[in-house]
Amino acid sequence: MFLELYDLRIEDEILVTTEDGDITVYLQPEIEARVEARVAKGNISSEFDLQVPLPANEVSGQIKGEKGAYLSLNTSAGDIQIRKIE
């Protein structure tokens, strides 16, 4: 599953869940967001500094600042990648 998210606001909540398959999310480089991500079988990686060690199976982190949109990303079998829109 590929997502490109633009113009996220502080009150936005994005929830993405899949049973089987990768999730790749593209975000604007200047975004502020809270990120929670979990994989049962796979890894989480990010081009943003989430202030946690990566790769990992579970992440609760912040992209820039202390506020921002909320992203919840979950997959049972697959990888989660958080990338910057170029």
Secondary structure, DSSP 8 states (H G I E B T S, - for coil): -EEEE-S--TT-EEEEEEEES-EEEEE-TT--EEEEEEEEES-EEESS--SS-SSBSEEEEEESSS--EEEEEEEEES-EEEEE--
